[in-house]
Amino acid sequence: MKSIKSPKIKDIITLPSTAVLNPILEDNVLTCMHGGKVELKAKKAKKMTDQGIGIVLRREIEGASIKGCSNPPILGGPCQKVLMLFPYTYSKHKINDDFIILQLGLIGTSDKGFPILAIPKPNKIKFSPIKTKASKLAKITYEQMKI
């Protein structure tokens, strides 16, 4: 019988690629799954920019209009606005008492309950995501296996 030693893994930490740590700017593309585009407008954080394009904050994305959605009426009709954003996309940083939203892929839901997706686009501004405690399931220990 052969014995194989595998490494002990105390914590599994997965970090997103650096592009998704960029905040959402006015020129980013957020879309519903039917191709409708979210109309982004920076109001409260206009002074924090990358090449003159302002950061869009959480309250500016929630409630933003969606144009061009092709969801058929039999399935509820077109998505019209962003209903909510998922907290995991919030940065721990705030501007004017509102959270900065990071480009972490799935952002939230539309008023029809469909996902709102962010298409990652690099910019020069980077923030770290919120800190969360690791799950006990993330601590895996491998022991010697016999084959």
Buried (B, 14 or more C-beta within 10 A) or exposed (E): EEEEEEEEEEEEEEEEEEEBBBBBBBBBBBBBEBEBBBBBEBEBBBEBBBEEBBBBBBBBBBEBBBEEBEBEEEEEEBBBBBBBBBEEBBBEEEBEEBBBBBBBBEBBBBBBEBBBBBEBEBBEBBBEBEEEEEEEEEEEEEEEEEE
